[in-house]
């Protein structure tokens, strides 16, 4: 019989829920079978997981669902999220797709399935719709002699590391010998990022790099949650602190004084590094792709190097679409996610670490100095307990308000109002049962005022 209806969060960013509450093992098995039929077509599927305590259980359910419909499973073990699409792309057409078991920045009780297609990038809406349609049908279970096989790949992290190192000037970074503090929040970054930093010649202090232990705090790397990490950066004399989220696709930065620089600067600095290198090679005019909620610093940086920025709805899949359509040099989002197509079509904090270190080594400046040279804006990000239907119903009211009359309007993803020096964006989250209001202005008061105004209009 068909599986029971899903009451969890469903989007191209993953199917997420609390195991035993909004997402059960029976649903996970059925979702994996649906993916194996609708996207993978019975071919080989790579599976990875982050360090959540429910991860191994979910992998077992997913493996059973995939093998039951004839897919052979390649178990990558505990790996960063980008390692899964990296393995799929590296397979040279042998793979029908990949699944990462991770709820990314969500609290520890959550888990999720992130789906990747045979092209090594996350599924689009059409593929997700096909998975959901197959989920509603009776799975096409194979006979005993038609079930899929199972094997492990214990070398994939080595190959991922080699690809990241090949994307930067390793000799330049090693000569700089930058002292670094790494906080992997006991997540999947702990199995790769310390190796990367050691290979780059950094003097490394590593904290929370034990994936067998629980997350030491709420795992989303925002300012209020990494105060203690900032104190450690300052205390150990590191020039920079790198903070990963549990599945190591996002990266936040802390300067040598222990000051949280944030996630918005991750993409900005990586864009500066890649655009400067392209311009030096005579390839000015390159494209950076990012979403509607990312800081306008990216436009300022692109203008310095005669590049341009393409904006998309929020979500990695949308950014990837734009990157491929425009032949973008780099892509990413203001949540600390950086996508370098030379390595993998996925946000990868390891790529972010390498590019930021290369930029610091090339400029000979500290993180604090390079940040001071960038245009400064105040940004406010507010999560609110408002569902998608409420946001949708409020959009006509916001558009008709005095606030919107002089604004440029973008309604591709919720509603974004833009003026020459500021903007505000309201949208329903694709990863949580909530909504977000994000604003950026030249000063804190201006950003706060925009968030408050939209909040009032939402009611």
PyMOL commands that set and color helices and strands:
alter all, ss='L'
color gray80, all
select helices_A, chain A and resi 25-38+55-68+81-90+125-135+156-166+170-176+188-191+193-199+223-225+227-236+264-280+297-304+316-326+349-363+367-372+388-400+402-404+444-458
alter helices_A, ss='H'
color red, helices_A
select strands_A, chain A and resi 9-11+14-18+44-49+73-78+95-101+110-116+150-152+179-183+203-207+240-244+251-255+260-262+287-291+308-312+330-333+337-339+378-384+408-410+415-419+422-428+435-441
alter strands_A, ss='S'
color yellow, strands_A
deselect
rebuild
show_as cartoon
